[in-house]
Amino acid sequence: MGVLASVPAFAQSLYVTETVLPNGLKVLLKEEHKAPVVTFQIWYKVGSRNERLGKTGMSHVLEHMMFKGTKKYGPKQFSRIVMRNGGNDNAFTSRNYTAYFQNFAADRIELSLKLESDRMRNLLLDPTEFLSERDVVKEERRMRYDDDPVSSMVEQATAAAFLAHPYQWPVIGWMADLDNLTRNDLAQHYQTYYTPNNATIVVVGDFATKKLLPKIKKYFGRIPRGRDVPPVGAVEPKQRGERRLVVKREAELPVVFAGYKTPDLKHPDSYALAVLEGILSSGKSSRLYRSLVYKKQIALYAGGDYDRITHDPSLFTVYAGVMPGKTPGEVEKALYAEIDVLKSRPVTDEELQKVKNQAEAGFIMAQDSVFYQAMLLGQYETVASWKLLERYVDGIRSVTKGDIQRVAKTYFAEENRTVGVLIPLPKKQ
């Protein structure tokens, strides 16, 4: 609790230097001189929401291909160069963005500028490498989703939750769409979205802005601006009734999943929903875990997640694994019973303050990591604005008991719910 005494000054400013180059590239620099390290991240505003049915999974396959070489640096050379210089690198794709990062000793930062500026425009997309990497992604899909009963059920329930919006399909793509992807599809995707005006560079660590910014301009400023990217025009219609999906397949135990449509971080209710997540579903001290696992002993696990940092409204999910000898119906009823308590009775002052303190302390202590600082800046800037980060602590502090009750009533309605249930079938002999 005592750690919070020094928070107010942080909440006022993140001390970020923002620059937009003439070609549209946004640069966010944050000096952090605690240790001689630096993280370089580049965030492209393209994810699965920028795809279309029949061609899902393109953004993720392209992420893989970004490590397959340019004319200057051959296949796999990117990561080898980083490793030889004592760094590490990786990438990730989501529904809203694709991001690449390198973590280095501070005196190696110029390597990131050389490597990332080169592959922003000069990717080879070799046809043979493409076919090989597409197979790698297909196998990844088989292992993570097709062969995993719970992931498969959640994937199908999410698809049922969204009728019009591209959040309906998985980031990794549908298997038939992966089969249909061509090298030309990826080339067009790359040319459309991997442009300076659709990207943000974030650097946090031990550097001097006055020295680093001119170098960034040198390497990236000469890349021509691309065409404006096509907007995502899809708008999810208001849900008018509960949707239910039952998946029957070989599995160990039943699982119940429910998703409620909720607003993203640009909406003022996002702060109350974030606190509600802590009360209801985050960790073993949450109401769902205490009730279903400890007290009633009808679930092996229980929890939930509020998907807040998104470009468009998404889902607040709750879930539970059914205890042997109990039924999915019992567990589903118990999940809704805990939600109904939040609607009918205000949370206690003590419970509310505990969760707010945890959220605030977690946010502040995470600032010890230059990587996490950069990640938050990149996420927020890509889906909205990094400046919303400066409001986070005050937003959490401002949440009242009345806010918790109000958002529970507003968003956790039956007609706003999509339910998925996994029913195990016996294993074939």
C-alpha positions in Angstrom: 0.0 0.0 0.0 2.8 2.4 0.9 4.2 2.3 -2.7 1.3 4.5 -3.8 2.4 7.6 -2.0 4.7 8.6 -4.8 2.2 8.0 -7.6 0.6 11.4 -8.2 3.7 12.9 -9.9 3.9 10.0 -12.3 0.2 10.3 -13.2 0.8 13.8 -14.5 3.4 13.1 -17.2 5.2 10.2 -18.8 8.0 12.5 -20.2 7.7 11.2 -23.7 9.0 13.1 -26.7 6.7 12.7 -29.7 7.9 13.5 -33.2 6.2 13.0 -36.6 8.6 12.8 -39.6 7.6 14.3 -42.9 6.8 10.9 -44.3 4.2 10.3 -41.5 6.3 8.1 -39.2 5.5 8.7 -35.6 8.4 8.5 -33.1 8.0 8.2 -29.3 11.1 8.5 -27.2 11.4 8.1 -23.5 14.7 8.4 -21.7 15.2 6.0 -18.8 18.7 6.0 -17.4 18.4 3.4 -14.6 20.4 0.8 -16.5 22.5 0.9 -19.7 19.9 -0.9 -21.8 17.4 0.1 -24.5 14.3 -1.4 -26.2 13.5 -0.5 -29.7 9.9 -1.3 -30.9 8.2 -0.6 -34.2 4.4 -0.9 -34.3 2.4 -1.3 -37.5 -1.3 -0.5 -37.4 -2.3 -3.7 -39.0 -3.7 -6.9 -37.5 -6.4 -9.4 -38.2 -9.1 -6.6 -38.1 -7.6 -5.3 -41.4 -8.1 -8.6 -43.2 -11.2 -10.0 -44.9 -13.0 -13.4 -44.9 -11.2 -15.7 -47.3 -7.8 -14.1 -46.6 -7.6 -14.3 -42.8 -4.3 -14.9 -41.1 -2.3 -12.7 -43.5 -0.9 -10.3 -40.9 0.4 -13.2 -38.8 2.0 -15.0 -41.8 3.6 -11.7 -42.9 5.1 -11.3 -39.4 6.8 -14.7 -39.9 8.0 -13.6 -43.3 9.6 -10.4 -41.9 12.4 -12.7 -40.6 13.0 -14.3 -44.0 15.3 -11.8 -45.4 15.9 -8.7 -47.6 18.5 -8.2 -50.4 20.9 -6.8 -47.8 20.3 -9.3 -45.0 19.5 -12.9 -46.0 17.1 -15.3 -44.4 17.4 -15.5 -40.6 20.3 -13.0 -40.6 18.2 -10.4 -38.7 18.0 -12.4 -35.5 21.5 -13.7 -35.8 22.9 -10.2 -36.0 20.9 -9.2 -33.0 22.1 -12.2 -31.0 25.8 -11.7 -32.0 25.5 -8.2 -30.5 24.1 -9.5 -27.2 20.5 -8.6 -27.9 17.2 -10.5 -28.3 14.3 -9.9 -30.6 10.9 -11.1 -31.5 7.5 -10.1 -32.8 3.8 -10.5 -32.2 0.6 -10.0 -34.1 -2.8 -9.2 -32.6 -6.2 -8.2 -33.9 -5.1 -4.5 -33.8 -1.4 -4.4 -34.6 1.8 -6.2 -35.5 4.9 -5.2 -33.5 8.6 -6.0 -33.7 11.2 -5.4 -31.0 14.9 -5.7 -30.1 16.4 -5.4 -26.6 20.0 -4.3 -26.5 22.8 -2.8 -24.5 22.3 1.0 -25.0 25.4 1.4 -27.3 23.9 -1.1 -29.9 20.7 0.9 -30.6 21.8 1.9 -34.1 21.6 -1.7 -35.2 17.8 -1.6 -34.8 17.6 1.4 -37.0 19.6 -0.2 -39.8 17.8 -3.5 -39.6 14.2 -2.3 -39.2 14.4 0.5 -41.8 15.7 -2.0 -44.3 12.9 -4.5 -43.8 10.2 -1.8 -43.8 10.6 -1.6 -47.5 12.9 -4.2 -48.9 11.4 -7.5 -47.8 12.1 -10.3 -50.3 9.0 -12.5 -49.8 10.7 -15.4 -51.5 8.0 -17.8 -52.9 9.7 -20.9 -51.6 10.2 -19.4 -48.1 6.5 -18.3 -48.2 5.2 -21.8 -48.8 7.5 -23.2 -46.1 6.4 -20.6 -43.5 2.7 -20.9 -44.4 3.1 -24.6 -43.5 4.7 -23.6 -40.2 1.7 -21.4 -39.4 -0.7 -24.1 -40.4 1.0 -26.5 -38.0 0.9 -23.8 -35.3 -2.8 -23.5 -35.9 -3.4 -27.3 -35.6 -1.5 -27.5 -32.3 -2.9 -24.4 -30.6 -6.5 -24.5 -31.8 -7.6 -27.5 -33.8 -6.1 -30.1 -31.4 -7.0 -28.1 -28.2 -10.7 -28.6 -27.3 -10.9 -25.5 -25.0 -9.2 -23.2 -27.5 -11.4 -24.5 -30.3 -14.6 -23.9 -28.3 -13.5 -20.3 -27.4 -12.5 -19.6 -31.0 -16.0 -20.7 -32.2 -17.8 -18.8 -29.5 -15.9 -15.6 -30.3 -16.8 -16.1 -34.0 -20.5 -16.3 -32.9 -20.2 -13.2 -30.8 -19.4 -11.0 -33.8 -21.6 -10.9 -36.8 -20.2 -8.1 -38.8 -16.9 -7.1 -37.2 -13.5 -8.7 -38.1 -12.9 -9.5 -34.5 -15.0 -12.6 -35.3 -12.0 -14.5 -36.9 -8.8 -15.6 -35.1 -5.5 -13.8 -35.5 -3.9 -17.0 -36.8 -6.6 -17.3 -39.5 -9.0 -20.1 -40.5 -7.2 -23.1 -41.9 -9.0 -22.9 -45.3 -7.9 -19.3 -45.7 -4.3 -20.2 -44.9 -4.5 -22.8 -47.6 -5.7 -20.1 -50.0 -3.1 -17.5 -49.2 -0.6 -16.7 -52.0 2.7 -14.9 -52.1 1.0 -12.1 -54.0 -1.6 -11.7 -51.2 1.2 -11.1 -48.7 3.1 -8.7 -51.1 0.0 -6.6 -51.4 -0.6 -6.6 -47.7 3.0 -5.6 -47.0 2.9 -2.8 -49.6 -0.3 -1.5 -48.2 0.4 -1.5 -44.5 4.2 -1.5 -43.9 4.6 2.2 -44.6 6.0 5.0 -42.4 2.7 6.7 -42.2 1.1 3.5 -40.7 3.8 2.9 -38.1 5.1 4.1 -34.7 8.6 3.7 -33.4 8.9 3.5 -29.6 12.3 3.6 -27.9 12.7 3.5 -24.1 16.0 3.3 -22.3 19.4 4.8 -21.7 19.9 7.2 -24.6 19.9 10.9 -25.3 17.0 12.1 -27.4 19.0 14.8 -29.0 21.5 12.2 -30.4 19.0 9.4 -31.2 16.3 11.3 -33.0 18.6 12.6 -35.9 19.7 8.9 -36.4 16.1 7.8 -36.7 15.5 10.6 -39.2 18.6 9.5 -41.2 17.5 5.8 -41.5 13.7 6.1 -41.7 13.2 9.6 -43.1 14.2 8.6 -46.6 11.5 6.0 -46.9 8.7 7.4 -48.9 5.2 7.9 -47.5 2.7 5.3 -48.6 -0.9 5.7 -49.6 -3.4 6.2 -46.8 -4.4 2.7 -45.5 -8.0 1.6 -46.2 -10.2 2.2 -43.1 -12.0 -0.7 -41.3 -15.6 0.3 -41.9 -17.3 -2.6 -40.2 -19.5 -1.8 -37.3 -20.9 -4.5 -35.1 -24.7 -4.2 -34.7 -26.2 -4.2 -31.2 -26.8 -7.7 -29.9 -30.5 -8.4 -29.3 -30.4 -11.7 -27.6 -28.2 -14.4 -26.1 -26.2 -16.6 -28.5 -25.2 -20.1 -27.5 -22.8 -22.5 -29.0 -22.1 -26.1 -27.9 -19.0 -27.9 -29.0 -18.9 -31.7 -28.6 -15.5 -33.4 -29.0 -13.0 -35.5 -27.2 -11.9 -33.7 -24.1 -11.1 -34.3 -20.4 -13.7 -32.1 -18.8 -16.5 -29.7 -19.7 -15.8 -25.9 -19.8 -18.2 -23.0 -19.7 -17.3 -19.7 -21.4 -19.4 -16.4 -21.7 -18.5 -13.2 -23.4 -20.2 -9.8 -23.0 -19.7 -7.0 -25.5 -18.0 -4.1 -23.7 -16.3 -0.8 -24.8 -12.6 -0.3 -25.4 -10.2 2.0 -23.6 -11.4 5.2 -25.3 -14.7 4.9 -23.4 -15.0 6.3 -19.9 -16.6 3.1 -18.6 -13.4 1.2 -19.4 -11.9 2.2 -16.0 -14.9 0.8 -14.0 -14.8 -2.4 -16.1 -11.1 -2.8 -15.4 -11.7 -2.5 -11.7 -14.7 -4.8 -12.0 -12.4 -7.4 -13.6 -10.2 -7.3 -10.6 -13.1 -7.8 -8.3 -14.9 -10.5 -10.3 -12.4 -12.5 -12.2 -8.7 -11.7 -11.8 -6.7 -14.3 -9.7 -7.4 -16.6 -6.9 -8.7 -13.9 -4.6 -11.4 -12.9 -7.1 -15.1 -13.6 -6.4 -15.5 -16.2 -9.2 -12.5 -18.2 -8.0 -13.4 -18.0 -4.3 -17.0 -18.9 -5.0 -16.8 -21.6 -7.6 -13.5 -23.2 -6.7 -13.1 -22.7 -2.9 -16.6 -22.5 -1.5 -18.9 -24.4 -3.8 -16.2 -26.7 -5.2 -17.9 -27.1 -8.5 -15.1 -25.8 -10.7 -11.4 -26.7 -11.1 -10.7 -23.1 -12.1 -12.6 -19.9 -12.8 -11.7 -16.5 -14.0 -12.1 -13.9 -16.7 -10.6 -11.2 -18.8 -11.6 -7.7 -19.9 -10.1 -7.0 -23.4 -9.6 -3.2 -22.9 -6.7 -2.2 -25.1 -8.5 -2.7 -28.5 -9.3 -0.5 -31.4 -13.0 -1.3 -31.3 -15.4 -2.7 -28.6 -14.6 -6.2 -27.7 -15.5 -8.8 -25.0 -15.4 -9.1 -21.3 -15.2 -12.9 -20.8 -15.8 -15.2 -17.8 -15.1 -18.9 -17.8 -14.8 -22.0 -15.6 -13.6 -25.6 -15.9 -16.2 -28.0 -14.5 -15.3 -30.2 -11.6 -15.7 -34.0 -12.2 -19.2 -35.0 -11.0 -20.6 -31.6 -11.6 -22.5 -30.3 -14.6 -21.9 -27.4 -17.0 -25.4 -26.1 -16.1 -24.5 -25.8 -12.4 -21.3 -24.0 -13.2 -22.9 -21.6 -15.7 -25.6 -20.8 -13.2 -23.0 -20.1 -10.5 -21.0 -17.7 -12.9 -24.2 -15.7 -13.5 -25.0 -15.7 -9.8 -21.8 -13.9 -9.0 -22.4 -11.3 -11.7 -25.9 -10.7 -10.4 -24.5 -10.0 -7.0 -22.5 -7.2 -8.5 -25.7 -5.8 -10.0 -27.8 -6.0 -6.9 -25.3 -5.2 -4.0 -22.6 -2.6 -3.9 -19.1 -3.9 -3.3 -17.5 -3.1 0.0 -15.2 -0.1 0.5 -12.4 -2.5 1.5 -12.8 -4.7 -1.6 -13.0 -1.8 -3.9 -9.9 -0.1 -2.5 -7.9 -3.3 -2.5 -8.5 -3.9 -6.2 -7.8 -0.3 -7.1 -4.6 -0.4 -5.1 -3.5 -3.6 -6.8 -4.2 -2.1 -10.3 -2.4 1.1 -9.5 0.6 -0.6 -7.8 0.9 -3.1 -10.7 0.9 -0.3 -13.2 3.5 1.7 -11.4 5.8 -1.2 -10.6 5.8 -2.4 -14.2 7.5 0.9 -15.1 10.7 -0.7 -13.8 10.8 -2.5 -17.2 11.8 -0.4 -20.2 10.3 -3.1 -22.4 6.9 -2.9 -20.7 6.9 0.9 -20.7 7.5 0.8 -24.5 4.9 -1.9 -25.0 2.2 0.1 -23.3 3.1 3.2 -25.3 3.0 1.2 -28.5 -0.3 -0.5 -27.7 -2.1 2.7 -26.6 -0.8 4.7 -29.5 -1.7 2.1 -32.1 -5.3 1.7 -30.9 -6.0 5.2 -29.7 -3.3 7.6 -28.2 -0.4 7.1 -25.9 -1.6 10.1 -24.0 -4.4 8.1 -22.6 -1.8 6.3 -20.5 -1.4 9.5 -18.5 -5.0 9.2 -17.4 -4.9 5.6 -16.3 -4.1 6.0 -12.6 -6.5 8.9 -12.1 -9.2 6.9 -14.1 -8.8 3.9 -11.8 -8.8 6.1 -8.7 -12.0 7.8 -9.7 -14.1 4.5 -9.9 -16.8 4.4 -7.3 -19.0 1.6 -5.9 -21.9 3.1 -7.9 -19.8 2.9 -11.1 -19.2 -0.9 -10.6 -22.9 -1.5 -10.1 -23.9 0.6 -13.1 -21.5 -1.0 -15.6 -22.5 -4.5 -14.3 -26.1 -3.7 -15.0 -25.3 -2.0 -18.4 -23.1 -4.6 -20.0 -23.7 -7.9 -18.2 -27.2 -8.4 -19.6 -28.4 -11.8 -20.9 -29.2 -10.3 -24.3 -25.6 -9.0 -24.6 -24.1 -12.4 -23.9 -22.5 -15.1 -26.1 -22.1 -18.5 -24.4 -19.8 -21.4 -25.4 -19.9 -24.8 -23.7 -17.5 -27.7 -24.3 -19.1 -31.1 -23.9 -16.5 -33.9 -23.7 -17.0 -37.0 -25.8 -15.4 -40.3 -24.8 -12.0 -41.0 -26.4 -12.1 -43.4 -29.3 -10.6 -46.7 -28.6 
